[in-house]
Structures are given as C-alpha cells and as structure tokens.
C-alpha cells in the first residue's frame, strides 16, 4: 500500500501512552493517525500489566484454596493446570486488545500497522504491513521501552528469559532464579513461588525494591522469605552457563546458583534509537531519554514525547496521563503535567501501594515530618477476611498536618492507595481524613485510623502517651 496523507496529529506507538493520546486528540476534533508496529496496547496490555495480573489472579485463588480450612471449608486434593491458566491469560489479553481496536475505529483514528521513522520534523515514514509516508502538524512520540539485555548473559528465550518471554511459558519450571530484585523481579518471584516453583532472587543492591521506604522494604522481604523465596542481596552476576537440564548463574567469589531457568529483570531499555529523531532535530540524552517541558513538548515545537522515553516514571498510568496532557496541548488547550502525586503499586504478596514522599525523603527535603502507621490486624474487616498482614502509614508535615506521602503493604494495597493519591494531589491534611466518614467495616478505614494516630488520638489502638499540661 502506498499513501501520502496529512493529519493534525500523528502518534507513534499504540501503548498505554499512545492510544489515550490518539483518542483524546480525536475527541478534541483533530484528524489523527496512530502508528503501531506490533499489538495495540503496547507492553502493558500484551506483555506486562494485564497478562501478569491475570496470572496473579489465578495464584490468588490457589492461595485461598490452600487456606480454605481457615474459613471452615474443606477442599480435598485440588490441583491446577498451568497450561489452562496461560490460555485464560491469552484470552483476557485478546479480548481487551479487540476492544481497543474497536475504540480506535469508533474515534475515527487512522491506524497504520508498521514501524514509524521521522524523515523530517513533520514527516513520518511507515514500514510494515502498511507502507506510507504521512505528515502531521503535531507529532507525539510514544515508543516505550523493552527489557534490558545484559551482554554477559543475553536472552535466548528458552533458558534465559526476559519479562516478555517468560509469559510465553506453557509449562512451569521446577526452579527459577531471578536476576534483579526490583518491581518486576519481585512480582514474578511472588507469582511463581505461589505456583510451587522454587524461586531465588539475586539483587546487586543492598535491598530489593530499593526505591521504596525502608520499613516497607523490610516488611516485604520478611513476607517473601517466609513464603520460601530465597533472597540474596549485594551479589554480582558474572554470567550464566547453560546445560541440558538447566542453568548455572555464576556469582563473584566462585559462587553459583543452580536453576532450571533464569529471568533477567534488570531494568528497561528505551526505544528512542532508530526512529530518525536526528532528522527531526529532537534532542536525545545519552541514556536514551527525550527531555520534555511540563507540556510534554520536546525541544522541537510541535513534537511531544510521552511514556517511558521521557525518563520520569516507567509506569503505564503515568504514560496515559502524559498522553492526555500532550494531546491537549497538541490540539490547542494548554495543560501541564504534575508528578507530585504519582501512585506506584507492586503486585507482590502482600501488595504494596505508595504515593508521595517516604519519611526519609521528606526529612531530606527539610520537612518536620513524622510517620503514623496503623496495622491491618486491628481492623475488623481484615480479621473477617483473614488478611491481617501489613499496615498503612502516613508521612505528615507536623507543623501543618499536610499529608506528604503514604505507603501501604497488605491486602488490596494497590486499590487503597487511590484515596491518598487524591489527598496528596489536593494538598489535604490529616484533619481532612479524620473529618471524612469512612464506611465500616472496610479496609479503607486504615487511613482514618492512621490519620487519627497522626493527631495523637488513636481509636482502635491504646492511647499515645503524652504529657497532660493541666495535670497537677
């Protein structure tokens, strides 16, 4: 096919940043072209968020069945079929992908299947199923990232897997070693451990998920270790030797870890090379990041960048919001991007949700910060559902009462963090939470209790000891 068309907005990449940008621009009245070389939905829908959380949902059912006796329910000799679980995963992805295709069509967006490359600041060449040269008044780059590969132990996608190719497994390994104890590594460790796989995490830094608050890291480490996951920190992987029956991960000081397969989860590589950015005059930093202003605009007027390639937060929901901001500016309505209240969730067991500053970061920035925590074991709903592990905590500026950050580890933490995201985005104080009626019995009451703790007036824990100024 050979075409030459002109559009108001061209979006390169149909992932969680690109397709919302295309839809928002189309709904603003612009003519929009969306270029995607693989599947709509990008990594998140096809190799990340959705397939992994589908498998995690299966694992959650298995965990419930294993503890059925605690609820007075007898389930004898249950089993699970991993092959069937993967088929359900693929079906969920396929259904959502089809729905996304219908959304693109319903918004009258022109979809081009192929690889997009700049020929100039307004001209894009498409190569693939569709071959075309198109021009756009405004262009939004949303090319995302891919699993980072290490030269010392490259992927073969059979014994040494990426976070993409591990999702192609149809049969469970007996043992798995994960190189990298970040979010991706810990999520897969938690998943496969609950599917009865022997899991080892190898992390070069002193702790796993090192970007999180210290006490949250400690709590997760405790739970993962208790579940049987072996965690080694401060270790350097030098190479991986492949054998017929498995692999041997070589560490410093002549040590090694044996397993059936390895997952390499050491970060992401940005997809900014090979797309002709130099022909458009777009500045790219040495690490592959495309700098933008708060309107998501690059150094070239009319060219925007969103998602992982901006080097801000490698999170699908951040990419989506950036996409909406870029589309708004590209279609004539000024809008700016804020990063003060970005929620981050980790789907381990237990789940983790965080937003805003940790106590350590708040103190570093000069706030007179304190932390107030409330355990789930003191909540009625948590006891009723037998999910009492973990706690929620608020980081508070003591002089003003403003909520600076929040962290929660436990059941449904990923959902619970939404309330504190709204609170921090709107600069609310703990009094705002205390004066808000929370439904009972719910696990969301944990925020009310933590806020009351911050005011030295706990309701469902013993009183905070403090001096009474009126005592004789």
N, C-alpha and C positions, 0 to 999 in steps of 0.2 A: 504494500500500500504506500502511496506517495501523497503527502498532503502538505499544504502550506496554509496555515490558519493563524489568525491573530486573536488573542484573548486579553481580557482586562487583567486577569491574574493566572499565573501558572504556578502550580505546586509540584515540587519534585519530591516524591516519596509519599506513599499512602499509608503510613503507620499512624500511631496514636496522636502524633502532632500534625501530620499532613492532611489526613482526611477531615478532622474537625476544621482545620483552616480552610479547606476547599468548600466545605458545607457552609461555614459562616460567610465566606466571601460570596458564594452563590446566593445565599439568603439576603445579602445586602444589595443584590441586584447586579452583581458583576458576572461577566462571562468567564467561566473557569475551566482550566484544563488541569487534570490530575495525572501525573506520570508515576507508574509503579512497575518495577521490573519483575516482582515475584507475586506475592499474595497481598491483597488488601488487608489492612490491619497490622502489617509490619511484624516486628519481633514480638510485641506484646500479645497480639491475638494468636499468632501462629507458632511461636517457639518460646514464649515467655509466660506472661501473666496468666492467660487463660488455660493453656494445657497443664501448667504446673499446678494451678489451683484446683483444676478438675481432679487430678491425681491425688492431691492433698485431701480433697473432699472424700475420696474413696478411702484413704488412710484413716480419716476421722471416724468413718463408720466401723472400720476394723478395730480401732481403739475402743470405741463404745462397746462393741461385741465382747472384747476381751475383758471388759469391766462390767459386763451385764449383771453378774451376781451381786455387785454392789447395789444394784437397783432392785434386787429381788427377782431377777429374771434369769432363767436357765437357758443357755444356748449351748447345746452339745455338739462337739465335732464340726464346727463351722470351718469353711475354707474359702479362699478367694482365688480368682483366676486373673492373673496379671494381664494376660492377652485380652481378655474381655474388658478389663479396665482401660487398656490403651485404646480399644475400639470406641468406648464411650467418650474418651478424651478427644479422639479424632472427630467423632460425631458432633460434639459440642463446638469445636473449632469450626467445622464445616458449616454448621447452622448459623453461627454468628458471622462468618465470612460471607455467606449468601445474603444474609440480612443487610450487611454493609454494602454489598453490591447494589441491592435494591435502593438503599438510601442515596447512593451516589447517582443512580439513574433518576430517582424521584426529584432530586435537586437540579436536574438537567446539567450535570457536570460532565464534560467530555473526558472520558477515561482512555488513556493511552497506555498500552502494555509494552514496556520496554525500558531501556536504560537511558536516562536523560543526561546530556552533557551541554555545557554552555559553549556556544560559538561566539557570543558577544554578551553584553550586559542585558540584552533583551531577546536574544535568540537562542533557542534550545533545539538540539538535535536528538531525536529519539531513535534508538536502535533496538530491535527485538521483534516481537510479534507484530508490533506496529512500527513502521519506519516513516518518520516525518521530520520536518523542520517547522517549528512553530515559534511565534513571537508573542511576548507578553509585556504589557505596560508595567506590571509589577510581578516579581518572582519571589516565591517563598521556598527556601531550601529546607527540606526535612528528610535528610538521607540517613539519619540514625547511626547505629553502631553495630558491631559484630563481636563475637567472643574473641578476646585477645589470645593470640597464639605465641607460645614460647619457642624460640629457636632450639633450645636444648632438648625439648620434648614436644615435637609438633603433633598435631592431631592426625590420627589415622582413622578415626570414627568407628573403630572396631574394638580396640583395647584402650586407646587413649581418646577420650571423648570430650566434646565441648558441651556447653549448656544447651546447645541446639540439638546435637546428635544424640545426646543421652535420652532425649524424648522419643527417639525412634526405636528404642529397645522394645522388643516384644516378649523377652524372657528376662526374669530377674537374675542378676548375678548373685553368687553366694557372698561375695565380699566386694567392697568398693572403697577406694581411697580417694579423697577429695583434696586437691591441691588448691588452697585458698579458703580462708575462713571468714569471708565477707558474707554479705546478704545471700547471694546466690548459692555459695557453698553450704551455708548453714541451712538454708531451706531444703536443698536436696538431701543433706545429711539427715535432717529430721524426717523427711518423707521416706527415704529408703530404709532407715532404721525401723520405722513402724511397719514396713513391709518385710521385716525379719532379715534384712541384709546386714551383714557385719560391716560397719562403717568406721573409717578413720579420717579425721580432718588434720591436714598439715598446714600450718599458718606461719609465715615468716615473722610476723609482728608479735609483740608480747601477749596479745589477746585476740580472740575472734571479734568480729564486728567492732573494730577498734574505734569507729566514728561515734559510737553511742555512749551514753552516760555510764560511768564506771560501775555503778551498782546494778544497772540493767545488764551489762556485760557479765558481771559476776553471777547474777541470777540465772541468765540463760545458760552459761557454762555449767552451772550446777545441775540444771534440769537435763541438758543434753548428755552430760556424763552419767547421770542417774539412769537415763534410758539405754545406756550401753554404748554410746558413741565415744570412741577414743579420740581425744583432742591433744595434739602436740603443737605447742607454740614455740616461737623462737627457733624454728627449724628452716633450713635452706635445702630446697630440692635441687640436686645437681643433674639428674637425668632419670630416664625411665627405660628399663630393659624389658623387652617383650619376650615372652616364652609361649609355648603352645598352650599351656594351661593357665596363663595369667601374666601378670606384670610384676616387676620389682622396682619400687621407687627408691632411687639412690639418694641418700642424705649425706650431709657433711659428716666427717669423722668416721667414715666407713660404716655407717648405719644404713639400714634399708627397711622398707615396709612392703610386705607382700600382699597382693590382692588379685582378684580376677580381672577387674578393670579399673581404670582411673578416670576421674573427671577433673579437668583443668578449669578452674574458675578463678582466674587471677585478674579479672577486670575486663574492660571493653575497649575495642579499638574504634576510632571514629571514622565514619565513611565520608571523608572530605577530599580524598585524593582521587584522581582520575575522572573528575566530573567537570573539568575545564574552568575551575574558579579563576585561574590566572588570566583566562581570556575575557572574563567579566570584570577583572580588576578587584576581586574580593580578597581582602586580607585574610590569611590563614596563619595561625601561630604554629610554631614548630611541633607542638603536641597534637596538631590537627584541629584545634578549636577555632571556630569562626567567631570573633568578637562582635558583639551587638550592643546597641544602646537599649534604654528601657522600653523602646517601642519595638524591639526585636529587629531593628534595621541594622544592616552591616555598614561598612564604610562607603558602600556604593548606594546612593539614593535610589529607592525603589526595589532594592533587593534585601530580603529579610532571611533570617536563619532561625530555626526553632529546634527544640529537642536536644538530644544528647550532644550534637555537634556544637552547641553553644557553651558546653563545659560547665553548666550550672549544676543541675541535679539530673542524674540519669534515671529519671522516673517517668513513667508513661503519663501520669496525671499532670506533671509539670509541662511535658511536651504539649499536651492537649490545651492547657491554659495559654501557653506561649503561642500556640497556633491561633487561638481566638484573638489574642492581642495583636498578632501580626496581621491577621485578616482584617481586623477592624481598621488598623492604620492604613493598610493597603487599599481599602475601599473608602477612605476619606473621613473616618470617625476616629479622632485621637483617643488613644488608650495606652496606659503604661503597665509594665509588669512589676509585681512586687514579690519578694522572696522571704518576707519576714515570717510568714505562717505557712510553711510547706510541710504537710504531713508526710511522714515516712513510715511504712509498715513492713514488717518482716513476718512471713507466714511459717514460722517455726512452730514447734510445740514446746512451750506455750508461745502464743503470738506476741509480737511487740508492736507498739504504736508510739511514735514520738512526733512532737512538733515544737518549734521554737528552740529556745536555748536550754542546754543542760545546766546544772548548778555550776559545774566547772567553767563553762563558757560565760555564764552571767557574771561570776566573780571576776573572771579575766577582763571583762568589759567594764568593770568598775561599779557594778550594781551592789547594793547591800542586800544580796539575795539569800533566801533561805529555801529549804525544801520541806514540804509536808507530804507524808505518804500515808495511805490507808490500805490495809491488806484485804484481799477478797474473802479470806476466811471469816471475817467479821460481818459479811453481808449475808442476809437471809437468802436471797436468790442464788448466790453462789453455793451456799450449803445445799439448797434444794436440788440443784443440778449437778452436784458433786464436782464442781470446778472451782476449787478454792486456792489453787496455786497462784502466786504472784501478788501484785499490788499496783496501785496507781499513785503518782506523785505529781505535785505542782511545784514549779520553781517560781517564787514570788519575790518581787521587789518590796522589802519590808516597809520602807517609809510610805509608799503609795498604795501598796496592795495590788499593784498591777501584776497580772499573770504573764511571766516572761517565757515560760516553757512548760511542757507537760510530757510525762513518759508513763507508759502503762505496759505491763507484761502480765499476760494471763488470757483467760477465755475471752474471745471476741475483741481483743485489743485493737485490731485493725478497724473495727466499727466504732469503738468507743472514742477513738482519738478525734473523731469528727467534731464533737462538741467543743473540745479545747482548741481546735483549729479555728472555729468561729470566734471563740473568746479572744484568742491572741490576735487574729486578724482585725478585730474591732477594739483592741486595747482595753479589754474588760478587766475588772478587778475581782478578787476573790469574793468580795461582798455581792457582786452581781450573781455569782454562782450560788452563794448562800441564800440569797433572796429569790432564787428561781426554784419553784416547786418541781421536784423530781418524782416521777411515778414510782410507786412501790408495789410489789417487790421487783426491782430491776437491778442489773449490774451497773447501769449508768449512775446509780446512787453513789458509786465510789467517788465521783467527782465532787458531789455535795459534801461527803464526809471528809475528803481531802481538803476542801476549801474551809470547812469548819475547823479542821486541825490547824490550818494556816492562821486562823484567828484565835488560836489557843482555846477553842471551845468545842472539843470533840463530843459527839453524841453517843456513838457506839463503841468507844474505847474509854479507858479510865481517864479522868481529868488530867490536863497538863499541869504539872506542879509549878506554881508561880507565887511570888510574894504578894500578900494582900496589904495594900498601903494603908488600909483602915484598921488593920489588926492592932490590938494593944500590946 
